[in-house]
Structure formats: C-alpha cells, structure tokens
C-alpha cells in the first residue's frame, strides 16, 4: 500500500476529533469577515502541532507553513471558514446557537478537514520534499476573502494550490473533478429606474417605473435565449425588486439587484455592454431614466488540466478505484478562482451526502442542509495526499494557470 493510500487509514483515526471540531464550529457560526472565534480555534490547534501561524490575514485568515525536511516547491491548500446569514432549520443536537447564522455551505467541515490534513502532514514531515502552505480563508461567501488574502501576499512563493468543496448531492466516499472550467463567474448588477410618481388611479399624470422595470426583467432574458450561443451557458437573474409603499400610488423609482453568471471568460466580457444597452433602451421606450451598476465579483474557476489529472490520481489512490466521477460544470461561483488566476492548481468536489438517495438531499445554502460527517477523514486524507504527491512528483509540465484562468 502506498504512503498516500495509507493516509486514509491514518485519517480514519482522526474521525472523532474532526467531528468534534466540525460540530463546535457548526454550533457557533460566524459570518464573512467576522470569523474571530473560528480563526482563534484554528490557530490554537495549529500551534499545538508546533506550527507558527500568521493571523489576521485578509480579514481573519490564518496561514501556516509545514516545511519538509527536503527543499522543494511550495504547494498551498485552502479551506474557507465563514457561515451564511441563514436561520438553521435542522434538529441537530449541535445546531447553530446564533440566530440568523448557519454553516449551510459546510465551511465548518472544510476547516476541520484542513486541520486534519495539517496533522497528517506534520506527522509525514520527514517525507515532504518542499513546503505545504495551509490557508484558512475568511469571507468566501461574499467573494472577497481570496482577493483580500492575495493582496496581502498569501501566494508569495506558492507554486500550486488545491482546494475542495463538499457536495451533499454526492454520497460521502465519492469525489469528482474535471479539467478546465468547473464553476461560473459571479457578477452583481444594480439597476435604478426613475420615473414620475402619481396617484394610481391617474396613471397618465405619472411615469411608471414599475412597468418599465418589468419590461427590463423580461428583456434581459433575451440575452440568454437570443444573444448567446446555446453552447455558452449564462444566467441573468433579478433577485430583488423594491418600489413603492402603497397599493394606490405609482412610485417615483424602482430599484433592482441581480446576479449574472457565465462559464466562458470571453462571454463574460460581453455581458456588461449588452445589459447596459437593454436597460437604457427599454427605459427610453417607457419614458424613464435608468442607470446600471455592474460589479465584477468572481471570475470563472478554471482548473489546470494537468493539476486536475494529478488530483484524479490522488482520489483513485486514497478513495479507491471507482470512487472518482467526472464533475459536471455549474454556474455556482467560488472565489478559489482568484487563486487560480495567479498560480496553477485544481478545485474539486467531495461527496458529503447520504449513502443512498444523495440526489434528493437538501443542497448547499439550504436551511435544512446536513453534512454526512463520514466525509471528514476522507477530505483530510485527500488534501494531505494531494499536497505530498505534488511535492514528490515535481512541477507541472506547464507552470502557467489554465487558459481562461488568467482573465480578471
């Protein structure tokens, strides 16, 4: 049995410890850029392993290096720590004790897994041919944490980076990965439509921004159906509309916010101009004024092809033959893509669902999301195994980020 495969057995010995850590974090979730207690717990556990930590990194991020006995490259592993502003609706004995906050995306599990990987890698330090950088990141949920850590130099000296995300609709014990684009870009739009207020019974004396806004919402869908190839998926969703306070009054303004997703960096570049054209010209047709604020948040997550292949090999070695699947692309976003803009690497899915009927499980960001804790030791073993194998195998054939990953 290889050393990497053996780590699955070693990680199994940590199962109770990882479960306890995950439940502690789940009970006391912290929102983006508020992860003080989580970061303190992480730093305390890393210090127990004899590691020196840098704290307050990019918010409340924690960074530590495990330096092997032999010189070599630096491979980074990343876990996110923040929770969501969601009221938990599970009946778990360790359910959130903080009203309106919940680890509904499993970042508590990611943190526990990387702590487990740290313990495995410290034990294996004599065999490491280089350095493993542990990155515990703030504020993934608002697409700001990775950018903040990069600005403060977390990638200095890093040659490759790897990370995972649990997936409750995939059974625990399985993992999936794909080369190239895996997750979509994420952008925010804010639209202000201004008209002229009037009595609802005398609409001819006003200019109705709600009717105009309704036309804009419908017209934006033509970007998907008539201006973009069916082979280039995009999503334009208006998620909030706010106008008026009374049923019999035409308000003077209407405000909308939405999200824009794309899977191809070139397609993404065309969307701001197209949305601006639709918004402004529809508004003209309804005698309104309209302004668009387009906020770029996260680029397309593009896995380096060779890095993805190496992750697949590690999954086969650690999880066992037949437990690796080809990941389906998704327009959900991940700010891990910001790291992949600068250095090559790979992001993959780890099954966290029930053994049977995982496809019917409550998904990420659902108030009844539950995580199958059997995934914790496997996640730790995979992260540790990937890092050790990459240090052992040497540099990727191409050290550049995958094509598309370099676009902002």
C-alpha positions in Angstrom: 0.0 0.0 0.0 1.4 3.4 -0.9 2.0 6.1 1.7 -0.8 8.2 0.2 -3.3 5.4 0.3 -2.2 4.6 3.9 -3.2 8.1 4.9 -6.8 7.2 4.5 -6.3 4.8 7.4 -4.4 7.3 9.4 -7.1 9.9 8.8 -9.7 7.5 10.0 -8.0 7.6 13.4 -8.8 11.3 13.5 -12.5 10.9 12.7 -13.8 11.6 16.2 -11.5 14.6 16.6 -12.5 16.1 13.3 -16.2 15.5 14.0 -15.9 17.3 17.3 -14.1 20.3 15.7 -16.7 20.5 13.0 -19.6 20.4 15.4 -18.0 23.1 17.6 -17.7 25.3 14.5 -21.2 24.5 13.4 -22.7 25.4 16.8 -21.1 28.8 16.7 -21.1 30.0 13.1 -19.5 33.4 12.1 -20.4 35.4 9.0 -17.9 36.7 6.5 -15.1 38.9 7.9 -16.4 38.1 11.4 -14.6 34.7 11.9 -12.7 35.7 15.1 -13.5 32.7 17.2 -13.1 30.3 14.3 -9.7 31.8 13.5 -8.6 31.6 17.1 -9.6 27.9 17.3 -7.7 27.2 14.1 -4.6 29.0 15.3 -4.7 27.2 18.6 -4.9 23.8 17.0 -2.1 24.6 14.6 0.1 25.8 17.4 -0.5 22.5 19.2 1.1 20.9 16.1 4.2 23.0 16.5 3.3 25.3 13.6 3.8 29.1 13.6 0.7 30.9 12.4 0.2 34.3 10.7 -3.2 35.5 11.8 -5.4 38.4 10.8 -4.5 37.7 7.2 -7.0 39.2 4.7 -9.5 39.7 7.4 -9.4 36.8 10.0 -7.5 34.4 7.8 -4.9 32.1 9.2 -1.8 30.9 7.3 0.9 28.4 8.4 3.7 26.6 6.6 4.7 23.0 7.0 8.3 22.8 5.9 9.5 19.4 4.9 13.0 18.0 5.7 14.0 18.3 2.0 13.9 21.5 -0.1 11.4 21.9 -2.8 8.4 23.8 -4.1 5.5 25.3 -2.1 2.1 23.7 -2.5 -0.9 25.5 -0.9 -4.1 24.0 0.5 -7.1 26.2 1.2 -10.2 26.0 3.3 -12.9 28.6 3.8 -14.3 29.4 7.3 -17.3 31.7 7.0 -21.0 30.9 7.5 -24.2 32.2 5.9 -26.9 34.6 7.1 -29.4 31.8 7.2 -31.6 30.6 10.1 -31.0 26.9 10.6 -34.0 24.6 10.4 -32.4 21.3 11.3 -33.0 19.5 14.6 -29.3 18.6 15.0 -28.1 18.5 18.6 -25.3 20.8 17.6 -27.4 23.2 15.5 -26.4 26.8 15.3 -26.9 28.7 18.6 -26.5 32.1 16.8 -29.9 33.3 15.4 -29.7 34.0 11.7 -26.4 32.4 11.1 -25.7 28.9 9.8 -22.9 26.8 8.3 -25.3 25.9 5.4 -22.4 25.5 3.0 -20.2 23.2 5.0 -17.3 25.5 5.6 -17.1 24.2 9.1 -16.3 20.8 7.6 -13.7 22.3 5.2 -11.9 23.9 8.2 -12.0 20.6 10.1 -10.6 18.7 7.1 -7.7 21.1 6.5 -6.9 20.9 10.2 -6.9 17.1 9.8 -4.7 17.3 6.8 -2.3 19.5 8.8 -2.0 16.8 11.4 -1.3 14.2 8.8 1.3 16.3 7.1 3.1 17.2 10.3 3.4 13.5 11.0 4.8 13.0 7.5 7.1 16.0 7.6 10.3 13.9 7.0 9.0 12.7 3.7 7.9 16.1 2.4 10.1 17.4 -0.4 9.1 21.0 0.0 6.6 23.1 1.8 2.8 22.9 2.3 1.1 26.2 2.9 -2.2 26.0 4.9 -4.6 28.8 4.0 -7.7 29.2 6.2 -9.7 31.9 4.5 -12.3 34.5 5.5 -15.3 35.7 3.5 -15.7 33.3 0.7 -19.5 33.7 0.7 -19.2 37.4 -0.3 -16.5 36.8 -2.8 -14.0 39.0 -1.0 -11.8 36.7 1.1 -9.5 35.3 -1.5 -8.8 38.7 -3.1 -8.0 40.2 0.3 -5.5 37.4 1.1 -3.9 37.7 -2.3 -3.5 41.4 -1.8 -1.7 40.7 1.4 0.7 38.2 -0.2 -0.6 34.8 0.6 0.5 33.4 -2.7 4.1 34.7 -2.5 6.4 31.8 -3.3 3.4 29.4 -4.0 3.9 27.1 -7.0 0.5 25.4 -7.0 -2.8 25.5 -5.0 -5.6 23.0 -4.3 -8.9 23.0 -2.5 -12.2 21.2 -2.2 -15.9 21.8 -1.5 -18.3 19.3 0.0 -21.3 18.3 -2.1 -24.4 17.0 -0.3 -25.9 15.6 -3.5 -22.9 13.3 -3.9 -22.6 10.4 -1.5 -19.8 10.5 1.1 -16.9 8.4 -0.1 -17.0 9.8 -3.7 -15.2 12.7 -5.2 -15.4 14.4 -8.6 -13.1 16.6 -10.6 -12.8 18.0 -14.2 -10.1 19.9 -16.1 -10.7 23.3 -17.4 -13.8 25.4 -16.4 -15.6 24.0 -13.4 -17.6 26.9 -11.9 -19.0 30.1 -13.3 -18.2 33.7 -12.9 -20.2 35.8 -10.5 -21.1 39.4 -11.1 -23.7 41.7 -9.4 -26.0 44.2 -11.1 -27.8 47.0 -9.5 -30.4 48.9 -11.6 -32.2 52.1 -10.7 -35.3 53.0 -12.8 -36.6 56.6 -12.2 -40.0 57.7 -13.4 -42.6 60.2 -12.0 -44.8 59.5 -9.1 -48.6 59.8 -9.4 -51.9 58.6 -8.0 -52.5 55.0 -9.0 -55.9 56.0 -10.4 -54.5 58.7 -12.6 -51.5 56.9 -14.3 -51.4 59.3 -17.3 -50.1 62.0 -14.9 -47.1 59.9 -13.9 -44.3 57.8 -15.5 -44.5 54.3 -14.0 -41.0 52.8 -13.2 -42.6 49.5 -12.1 -44.0 48.8 -15.6 -40.6 49.8 -17.0 -38.7 47.6 -14.6 -41.0 44.7 -15.5 -40.1 45.1 -19.2 -36.4 45.3 -18.3 -36.6 42.0 -16.4 -38.3 40.2 -19.3 -36.0 41.7 -21.9 -32.8 40.7 -20.0 -33.8 37.1 -20.6 -33.2 37.6 -24.4 -29.5 37.7 -23.6 -29.8 34.1 -22.7 -32.2 33.0 -25.4 -31.3 35.2 -28.4 -27.8 36.8 -27.9 -25.7 33.9 -26.6 -24.9 30.6 -28.1 -26.8 27.6 -26.6 -23.3 26.1 -26.0 -22.2 29.0 -23.9 -24.4 28.9 -20.8 -25.2 32.2 -18.9 -27.7 33.2 -16.3 -29.2 36.6 -15.7 -31.3 36.6 -12.5 -33.1 39.6 -10.9 -33.3 38.6 -7.3 -34.8 41.7 -5.7 -37.2 44.5 -6.8 -38.1 47.3 -4.4 -40.6 50.1 -5.3 -43.4 51.9 -3.6 -45.1 51.6 -0.2 -48.9 51.9 -1.1 -51.2 49.9 -3.3 -52.7 53.0 -4.9 -49.6 55.1 -5.6 -47.2 55.0 -8.6 -43.8 55.4 -7.0 -41.1 57.6 -8.5 -38.4 55.0 -8.6 -37.8 51.2 -8.7 -34.6 49.5 -7.6 -33.5 46.0 -8.7 -30.5 43.8 -7.9 -29.4 40.7 -9.7 -26.7 38.2 -10.4 -25.0 37.4 -13.7 -23.2 34.1 -14.3 -21.1 32.9 -17.3 -19.0 29.9 -18.0 -16.7 31.4 -20.6 -14.4 34.3 -19.8 -14.9 35.8 -23.3 -18.7 35.6 -23.0 -18.5 37.3 -19.6 -16.6 40.2 -21.1 -19.5 41.0 -23.5 -22.3 41.0 -20.8 -21.9 44.4 -19.2 -22.3 46.2 -22.5 -25.2 44.1 -23.6 -27.0 44.6 -20.2 -26.4 48.3 -20.3 -27.9 48.5 -23.8 -31.1 46.7 -22.9 -31.6 48.6 -19.6 -31.1 52.1 -21.2 -33.1 51.5 -24.4 -36.0 49.8 -22.6 -36.1 52.7 -20.2 -36.1 55.2 -23.1 -39.1 53.4 -24.5 -41.0 53.8 -21.3 -40.0 57.5 -20.8 -37.9 56.6 -17.7 -34.3 57.1 -16.8 -32.3 54.1 -15.8 -28.8 53.5 -14.5 -26.8 50.3 -14.3 -24.1 49.5 -11.8 -22.1 46.4 -12.8 -19.9 44.9 -10.1 -17.4 42.2 -11.0 -17.0 39.7 -8.2 -15.5 36.4 -9.2 -14.1 35.1 -12.4 -14.7 31.7 -14.0 -13.0 28.9 -12.0 -10.6 27.2 -14.4 -8.7 24.1 -13.3 -5.3 23.5 -14.7 -5.6 20.3 -16.9 -2.5 18.5 -15.5 -3.3 19.5 -12.0 -6.8 18.1 -12.4 -5.3 14.9 -13.7 -3.0 14.6 -10.7 -5.9 15.2 -8.3 -7.8 12.4 -10.1 -4.9 10.1 -9.5 -4.8 11.0 -5.8 -8.6 10.4 -5.5 -8.1 7.0 -7.0 -5.2 6.2 -4.6 -6.9 7.5 -1.5 -10.6 6.9 -2.0 -10.2 3.8 -4.0 -11.0 2.7 -7.6 -14.4 3.5 -8.8 -14.9 6.4 -6.3 -14.0 9.2 -8.7 -16.5 10.8 -11.0 -16.3 13.4 -13.8 -17.6 16.6 -12.3 -20.5 18.4 -14.0 -19.9 22.1 -14.7 -22.0 24.5 -12.6 -22.7 28.2 -12.7 -22.4 28.4 -9.0 -19.3 30.6 -8.2 -16.3 30.2 -5.9 -13.6 32.7 -5.1 -11.0 30.0 -5.2 -10.9 31.1 -8.9 -9.0 34.2 -7.8 -6.1 32.0 -6.7 -6.2 30.1 -10.0 -5.8 33.4 -11.8 -2.3 33.6 -10.4 -1.0 30.0 -9.9 -2.0 26.7 -11.4 -4.0 24.2 -9.3 -7.3 22.4 -9.0 -10.6 22.6 -7.1 -12.7 19.5 -6.7 -15.9 18.2 -5.2 -16.1 15.9 -2.2 -19.2 13.9 -1.6 -20.9 14.8 1.7 -24.4 13.3 1.2 -26.1 10.1 2.4 -25.0 6.7 1.1 -28.5 6.3 -0.5 -30.6 8.9 -2.2 -28.0 11.7 -2.1 -29.5 13.3 -5.2 -32.6 14.1 -3.0 -30.6 15.7 -0.2 -31.0 19.3 0.8 -28.4 21.3 -1.2 -25.9 23.9 -0.3 -27.3 27.1 1.2 -30.5 25.4 2.3 -31.6 25.9 5.9 -32.0 22.2 6.3 -28.6 21.3 4.8 -26.9 18.4 6.7 -23.5 17.0 6.1 -22.6 13.3 6.3 -19.6 13.5 8.7 -18.2 10.3 7.2 -16.6 12.6 4.6 -14.4 14.4 7.1 -11.4 11.9 7.3 -11.5 11.3 3.6 -11.3 15.0 2.9 -8.3 15.4 5.3 -6.6 12.4 3.6 -7.2 13.7 0.1 -5.9 17.2 0.9 -2.8 15.8 2.6 -2.2 13.2 -0.1 -2.6 15.7 -3.0 0.0 18.0 -1.4 2.5 15.3 -0.6 2.2 13.8 -4.1 2.7 17.1 -5.8 5.8 17.8 -3.8 7.1 14.3 -4.6 6.3 14.4 -8.3 7.8 17.8 -9.2 6.5 20.7 -11.1 3.6 20.6 -13.6 4.5 20.4 -17.3 3.1 24.0 -17.7 3.5 26.3 -14.7 1.0 28.8 -16.0 -2.6 29.0 -14.9 -5.1 27.2 -17.2 -6.2 29.2 -20.2 -9.1 31.4 -19.1 -8.0 31.4 -15.5 -5.8 34.5 -16.1 -8.6 36.7 -17.1 -9.9 39.1 -14.5 
